[in-house]
Structure formats: C-alpha cells, structure tokens
C-alpha cells in the first residue's frame, strides 16, 4: 500500500490509517496473550500455594 501511495496511484486516508493500526494492534495483542493452557497452569499453581498456606 505504501508503494501505491508513493507512486501516486492511491491516497492515504484516516480510515485506512486507523484500519492499519487496528490490524497491528490486534496482532500484538494476540501474540502477547497467554494460551489457555498457560492460564490454567498458573491458576493450578496459585491454588496449590493457597492450599499449602491453609
């Protein structure tokens, strides 16, 4: 898309910029989030620690 804008074949508008930012933000969020297995493993560890304290 950047090549097309530089070549003058298209224009870069606010909705296109917002869409690109949203795509990159979504990819970032997905790659940074934990998997369900990781979340369940962390919960199991915390539960085990709490049971030891009691």
C-alpha positions as CSV (number, residue, x, y, z in Angstrom):
1,X,0.0,0.0,0.0
2,X,2.8,2.4,0.8
3,X,4.3,1.8,-2.6
4,X,1.0,2.6,-4.2
5,X,0.7,5.9,-2.3
6,X,4.2,6.9,-3.1
7,X,3.6,6.1,-6.8
8,X,0.5,8.4,-6.6
9,X,-2.0,5.7,-7.5
10,X,-3.9,5.9,-4.2
11,X,-4.4,8.2,-1.3
12,X,-3.8,7.6,2.4
13,X,-6.9,8.5,4.3
14,X,-7.6,8.5,8.0
15,X,-9.8,5.3,7.9
16,X,-7.0,3.4,6.1
17,X,-4.5,4.5,8.8
18,X,-6.9,3.6,11.6
19,X,-7.6,0.2,10.0
20,X,-3.8,-0.5,9.7
21,X,-3.3,0.5,13.3
22,X,-6.1,-1.8,14.4
23,X,-4.7,-4.7,12.5
24,X,-1.2,-4.3,14.0
25,X,-2.7,-3.8,17.5
26,X,-4.7,-7.0,17.1
27,X,-1.7,-8.9,16.1
28,X,0.3,-7.5,19.0
29,X,-2.4,-8.4,21.5
30,X,-2.8,-12.0,20.2
31,X,1.0,-12.6,20.3
32,X,1.4,-11.2,23.8
33,X,-1.6,-13.1,25.3
34,X,-1.2,-16.3,27.2
35,X,-2.6,-19.6,25.9
36,X,-5.5,-21.2,27.8
37,X,-3.1,-24.0,29.0
38,X,-0.7,-21.3,30.4
39,X,-3.6,-19.6,32.2
40,X,-4.9,-22.9,33.7
41,X,-1.3,-23.9,34.7
42,X,-0.9,-20.6,36.6
43,X,-4.3,-21.0,38.3
44,X,-3.3,-24.5,39.4
45,X,0.0,-23.2,40.8
46,X,-1.8,-20.5,42.7
47,X,-4.4,-22.9,44.0
48,X,-1.8,-25.3,45.2
49,X,0.1,-22.5,47.0
50,X,-3.1,-21.3,48.7
51,X,-3.9,-24.9,49.9
52,X,-0.4,-25.2,51.4
53,X,-1.0,-22.0,53.4
54,X,-4.2,-23.3,54.9
